[in-house]
């Protein structure tokens, strides 16, 4: 248990600035003392409603009792052996469950890792090993991680890529469909064709990689017709399709994987974040023959598939089954969208309210003009909401989107309280 502290947020923040690298960003100048489900309390004893969920990590909430019980039991047995040295059953069971959960009428296998970026890098390694090709096509606005290679895939410069180049070669970017900002499905598919015509021949491309719903990019969903068209291109040229579900996975969009809602199944899926309820675990799941392309020893990692994280993931999966959290995800999303639409009716700056299960966002524009994204208002609302006791996050290519990633286990009363605080925060902007 974290020890009690008499320090203030300001005092701890001063220590943080003196000791922690400047490049580590900080949205809220708060230090948590304790948390439970969808609430947390800072070191000064103030309560906050958590609409951020650790950036989509806490779909089952802070300290879910099933997760904590499983982890405590595992701590009494063993905490680490390295799966490649001495194996353990929880790793295998997590893989078996993910294989069953992933869409597609074909045999599947799974690799477990630690972080989302690690999963993405390994998915590309596997695709390259299977196809014998080096190229990867990603999409504008996509976010795939903070390692050098995943930054190369990421389609946004500030703040992620600034000053960190050069990035690996054989990575190309096409347009992601975004009707709100003037990019149609036809435009996006044509841009892929243009990349294959002007930048890299199709026979050198191992994979397309995209998020079913862009996370940092602004919560834009890939339309089904775009996925169908992209898969047709992939099949025509022997290119694999990778769904990056680091943020959308583990029930956030109302199905365990968002790509279950696609008209076609991807060849590989990356998963992380809420998979283990706050413990670091990620994975790649996909076609068995693709997953088996790397030779023994080609995949793994010292902490990959930690036994503690694996039992946490199994508890998360049990919680979804026993508490019907996929249906709850859809219900949470419907309630949030309805509440945000009511706010939007009074706030002209809200140009769009969108939700995919419980992955919900509002996009802000100056005076409601869709050609003038309002990042300043988004920042100010997030700051004001925290002052009132609500934790929010902004995102988007233009920084003008406010996203909601509240735990699915939050009560309706808490959701309504959070929505009321959002309404008050917008009203305070004048």
C-alpha positions in Angstrom: 0.0 0.0 0.0 1.3 3.5 -0.9 2.4 5.3 2.3 0.6 8.3 3.5 2.2 11.6 2.5 1.7 15.1 3.8 3.2 16.6 0.6 1.1 18.9 -1.6 0.6 18.5 -5.3 2.8 21.6 -5.8 5.6 20.3 -3.6 5.6 16.9 -5.4 5.5 18.6 -8.8 8.5 20.6 -7.9 10.4 17.4 -7.0 9.1 15.9 -10.3 10.5 18.7 -12.4 13.8 18.5 -10.6 14.2 14.7 -11.0 12.2 13.6 -14.1 13.2 14.3 -17.7 11.5 17.3 -19.3 10.3 15.2 -22.2 7.9 13.3 -20.0 4.6 15.2 -20.6 2.1 16.0 -17.9 -1.6 16.8 -18.4 -2.6 17.4 -14.9 -0.5 18.7 -12.0 -1.9 16.2 -9.6 -0.4 13.3 -7.7 -2.7 10.3 -6.9 -2.9 8.9 -3.4 -5.5 6.2 -4.0 -8.0 5.1 -6.6 -11.1 2.9 -6.8 -13.1 1.9 -9.9 -13.7 5.2 -11.7 -12.6 7.6 -9.0 -9.3 8.7 -7.6 -8.1 10.9 -4.8 -5.0 13.1 -4.8 -2.4 13.6 -2.1 -4.4 16.5 -0.7 -7.5 14.3 -0.3 -9.5 15.8 -3.2 -11.7 13.4 -5.2 -11.8 13.2 -9.0 -14.0 11.3 -11.4 -11.6 9.5 -13.9 -12.8 9.9 -17.5 -9.3 9.1 -18.7 -8.8 5.6 -17.4 -5.0 5.8 -17.6 -5.4 6.4 -21.3 -7.7 3.4 -22.0 -5.9 1.0 -19.6 -8.6 0.7 -17.0 -11.6 -0.6 -18.8 -12.3 -2.7 -15.7 -11.6 0.2 -13.4 -9.0 0.9 -10.7 -8.4 -2.1 -8.4 -11.0 -4.4 -9.8 -11.4 -7.0 -7.1 -11.0 -10.0 -9.4 -7.7 -8.6 -10.8 -6.3 -7.8 -7.4 -7.2 -11.2 -6.0 -5.6 -13.0 -8.9 -2.4 -10.9 -8.7 -2.1 -11.4 -4.9 -2.4 -15.1 -5.3 0.2 -15.2 -8.1 2.7 -13.1 -6.0 2.8 -15.9 -3.5 3.8 -18.4 -6.2 6.4 -16.8 -8.5 6.8 -13.5 -10.2 9.2 -14.2 -13.0 11.0 -17.0 -14.8 11.2 -15.7 -18.3 8.8 -17.7 -20.4 11.5 -18.7 -22.9 13.5 -20.2 -20.0 10.8 -21.9 -17.8 7.3 -21.7 -19.1 4.1 -21.2 -17.1 0.4 -22.0 -17.8 -1.1 -18.5 -17.4 0.8 -17.4 -20.6 -0.6 -20.3 -22.5 -4.1 -19.7 -21.2 -4.0 -16.0 -22.2 -2.9 -17.1 -25.7 -5.7 -19.6 -26.0 -8.3 -17.1 -24.9 -7.0 -14.4 -27.3 -7.0 -17.0 -30.1 -10.7 -17.7 -29.5 -11.6 -14.0 -29.1 -9.9 -12.8 -32.3 -12.1 -12.7 -35.4 -11.5 -14.8 -38.5 -12.4 -18.4 -39.5 -8.8 -19.7 -39.4 -6.3 -21.1 -36.9 -4.6 -18.5 -34.8 -1.6 -18.2 -32.5 -0.5 -15.5 -30.0 2.7 -13.9 -28.8 2.7 -12.1 -25.5 4.9 -9.0 -24.8 4.9 -6.0 -22.5 4.0 -2.7 -24.2 1.9 -1.6 -27.1 4.8 -0.4 -29.0 6.6 -3.7 -28.5 3.5 -5.5 -29.9 3.4 -3.3 -33.0 7.1 -3.8 -33.7 6.7 -7.5 -33.4 3.7 -7.5 -35.6 5.7 -5.9 -38.3 8.6 -8.3 -37.7 6.2 -11.2 -38.1 4.7 -9.8 -41.3 8.1 -9.2 -42.8 9.2 -12.8 -41.9 6.1 -14.2 -43.5 6.1 -12.2 -46.7 9.9 -11.8 -47.1 9.1 -8.1 -47.8 10.4 -5.0 -46.0 7.8 -2.3 -46.7 4.9 -1.1 -44.4 2.2 1.4 -45.2 0.7 3.2 -42.2 -1.8 6.1 -42.2 -2.0 9.8 -41.5 -3.1 10.6 -37.9 -2.2 7.1 -36.7 -0.4 6.5 -33.5 1.6 3.3 -33.0 4.1 4.0 -30.2 7.2 5.9 -29.0 10.1 3.6 -30.0 12.1 4.7 -33.0 10.4 2.3 -35.4 6.8 2.9 -34.1 7.4 6.6 -34.3 8.2 6.0 -38.0 4.8 4.4 -38.3 3.1 7.2 -36.4 1.4 9.8 -38.6 1.8 12.9 -36.4 4.9 15.0 -35.8 4.3 17.1 -32.7 5.0 16.1 -30.0 5.9 12.5 -30.7 8.4 12.8 -33.6 10.0 16.2 -33.1 13.7 16.0 -32.9 14.0 12.2 -32.9 14.7 11.4 -36.5 15.9 9.9 -38.7 13.3 7.1 -38.7 13.6 3.7 -40.3 13.2 3.4 -44.0 10.6 1.4 -45.9 7.7 3.0 -44.0 5.1 4.9 -46.0 2.0 6.9 -45.2 -1.4 7.0 -47.0 -4.5 9.1 -46.1 -6.8 7.8 -43.4 -10.5 8.5 -44.2 -11.9 11.4 -42.3 -15.1 12.8 -43.7 -15.2 15.6 -41.1 -11.9 16.9 -42.5 -12.6 16.3 -46.2 -11.0 12.9 -46.7 -13.4 10.5 -48.3 -13.1 6.7 -48.4 -12.4 7.0 -52.1 -9.7 9.6 -51.4 -8.0 7.4 -48.9 -8.0 4.3 -51.1 -6.7 6.3 -54.0 -3.9 7.6 -51.8 -2.9 4.0 -51.0 -2.8 3.3 -54.7 -0.7 6.4 -55.2 1.8 5.2 -52.6 2.0 1.9 -54.4 2.5 3.7 -57.7 5.0 6.4 -56.7 6.8 5.4 -53.5 7.1 1.6 -53.2 6.1 -1.3 -55.5 3.4 -3.6 -54.0 5.8 -6.6 -54.2 7.9 -4.9 -51.5 5.1 -4.2 -49.1 4.7 -6.6 -46.2 1.7 -5.0 -44.5 -0.9 -2.3 -44.1 -1.2 -1.2 -40.4 -4.0 1.0 -39.0 -6.1 1.6 -35.9 -9.8 0.7 -36.3 -10.5 3.9 -34.4 -7.6 6.3 -34.2 -6.7 7.1 -30.6 -4.3 9.9 -30.4 -5.4 10.9 -33.9 -8.8 12.0 -32.7 -11.2 9.0 -32.3 -12.0 8.7 -36.0 -13.3 5.3 -37.1 -12.2 3.6 -40.3 -15.5 3.1 -42.3 -16.4 -0.5 -43.2 -16.2 0.3 -46.9 -12.6 1.5 -46.5 -11.6 -1.7 -44.7 -13.2 -3.8 -47.5 -11.3 -1.8 -50.1 -8.0 -2.0 -48.2 -8.4 -5.7 -47.7 -9.1 -6.2 -51.4 -5.9 -4.3 -52.2 -4.0 -6.4 -49.7 -5.2 -9.7 -51.1 -4.5 -8.6 -54.7 -0.9 -7.9 -53.8 -0.2 -10.5 -51.1 0.0 -7.8 -48.4 -1.0 -8.5 -44.8 -3.5 -6.4 -42.9 -2.6 -5.5 -39.3 -5.2 -4.0 -36.9 -3.5 -2.0 -34.2 -6.0 -2.5 -31.3 -3.7 -1.3 -28.5 -6.3 1.4 -27.5 -9.5 -0.1 -29.0 -9.1 -3.6 -27.7 -10.4 -5.3 -24.5 -13.9 -4.2 -25.0 -13.6 -0.4 -25.4 -15.7 -0.3 -28.6 -18.4 -2.8 -27.5 -16.8 -5.9 -28.9 -13.6 -7.4 -27.4 -11.7 -6.3 -30.6 -13.0 -3.4 -32.6 -12.1 -5.3 -35.8 -14.9 -7.8 -35.0 -17.1 -5.0 -36.4 -15.1 -5.0 -39.7 -16.5 -6.7 -42.8 -13.3 -8.7 -43.1 -10.8 -10.2 -40.5 -7.3 -8.8 -40.3 -4.3 -11.1 -40.5 -2.7 -9.8 -37.3 -4.0 -7.9 -34.3 -2.0 -6.0 -31.7 -3.4 -5.6 -28.2 -2.3 -4.0 -24.9 -3.5 -1.3 -22.5 -6.7 -2.7 -20.8 -5.8 -6.3 -21.6 -4.4 -6.8 -18.0 -6.3 -4.2 -16.0 -3.4 -1.9 -15.3 -0.5 -4.4 -15.4 1.9 -4.2 -18.4 1.0 -6.9 -21.0 0.6 -6.8 -24.7 0.2 -9.3 -27.5 0.1 -10.1 -31.2 -2.6 -12.5 -32.3 -3.1 -13.7 -35.8 -3.2 -16.4 -38.5 -1.2 -19.4 -37.3 0.8 -19.7 -40.4 1.8 -16.0 -40.3 2.6 -16.1 -36.6 4.8 -19.2 -37.1 7.0 -17.5 -39.8 9.8 -16.4 -37.4 12.1 -19.2 -36.4 12.4 -20.3 -32.8 14.3 -17.6 -30.8 13.1 -14.9 -33.2 10.4 -13.7 -30.8 10.2 -13.1 -27.1 11.6 -10.8 -24.4 12.8 -10.9 -20.9 9.6 -9.7 -19.3 7.3 -10.6 -22.2 4.1 -12.2 -20.9 4.9 -11.6 -17.2 3.1 -14.2 -15.1 1.7 -11.5 -12.8 0.3 -9.6 -15.8 -1.0 -12.9 -17.4 -3.1 -13.8 -14.3 -4.4 -10.2 -14.3 -5.4 -10.6 -17.9 -7.3 -13.8 -17.2 -9.1 -12.0 -14.4 -10.0 -9.2 -16.7 -11.5 -11.7 -19.2 -13.5 -13.4 -16.5 -14.8 -10.0 -15.3 -16.0 -9.3 -18.9 -17.8 -12.6 -19.0 -19.3 -12.5 -15.5 -20.2 -8.8 -15.5 -21.4 -8.6 -19.1 -19.0 -5.7 -19.7 -19.2 -5.8 -23.5 -22.9 -4.9 -23.3 -22.0 -2.4 -20.5 -19.5 -0.8 -22.9 -22.2 -0.2 -25.5 -24.5 1.2 -22.8 -21.8 3.5 -21.4 -21.2 4.8 -24.9 -24.9 5.5 -25.6 -25.2 7.4 -22.3 -22.1 9.4 -22.9 -23.0 10.3 -26.5 -26.6 11.3 -25.4 -25.2 13.5 -22.6 -22.6 15.1 -24.8 -25.1 15.8 -27.5 -27.2 17.7 -24.9 -24.1 19.7 -24.1 -23.4 20.3 -27.8 -26.9 21.8 -28.2 -25.8 24.6 -26.0 -22.1 24.9 -27.1 -21.7 26.0 -30.8 -18.0 25.2 -30.6 -18.8 21.5 -30.5 -18.8 20.5 -34.1 -19.0 16.8 -33.7 -19.9 14.2 -31.1 -18.9 10.6 -31.9 -18.8 7.3 -30.1 -17.8 3.7 -30.9 -19.0 1.8 -27.9 -17.5 3.6 -24.9 -14.8 5.3 -27.0 -16.3 8.7 -27.2 -15.2 12.2 -28.2 -16.2 15.7 -28.9 -14.4 17.9 -31.5 -14.2 21.6 -31.0 -14.0 24.4 -33.6 -13.9 28.2 -33.3 -17.5 29.4 -33.7 -18.5 26.0 -34.9 -16.5 26.5 -38.2 -15.3 23.1 -39.2 -12.3 24.8 -40.9 -11.0 26.3 -37.7 -10.1 23.6 -35.1 -10.0 25.1 -31.6 -7.1 23.5 -29.7 -7.0 26.3 -27.1 -10.6 25.6 -26.1 -9.9 21.9 -25.7 -7.0 22.6 -23.4 -9.0 25.1 -21.4 -11.9 22.8 -20.9 -9.6 19.9 -19.8 -8.0 22.3 -17.3 -11.3 23.6 -16.0 -12.7 20.2 -15.7 -9.8 19.1 -13.5 -10.3 22.1 -11.3 -13.9 21.0 -10.8 -12.9 17.3 -10.1 -13.0 15.6 -13.5 -10.0 14.1 -15.3 -10.2 14.4 -19.1 -7.7 14.2 -22.0 -7.4 15.9 -25.3 -6.1 14.5 -28.5 -6.3 14.8 -32.3 -4.1 15.9 -35.1 -5.1 19.5 -34.4 -5.4 19.1 -30.6 -9.0 20.0 -30.7 -10.7 16.7 -29.5 -11.7 15.9 -26.0 -11.9 12.1 -25.5 -13.6 10.0 -22.8 -12.2 6.7 -21.8 -14.0 6.1 -18.5 -13.9 2.6 -17.0 -16.7 0.5 -18.2 -17.5 -0.4 -14.6 -18.5 3.2 -13.7 -22.0 3.6 -12.5 -24.7 5.6 -14.4 -24.7 8.0 -11.5 -21.0 8.6 -11.8 -21.2 9.0 -15.6 -24.0 11.6 -15.2 -21.9 13.4 -12.5 -19.0 13.6 -14.9 -21.2 14.8 -17.8 -22.5 17.6 -15.5 -19.0 18.6 -14.7 -18.2 18.7 -18.4 -21.2 20.9 -19.0 -20.2 23.2 -16.2 -16.6 23.4 -17.7 -17.9 24.4 -21.1 -20.2 26.9 -19.6 -17.3 28.4 -17.7 -15.6 29.2 -21.0 -18.3 31.9 -21.6 
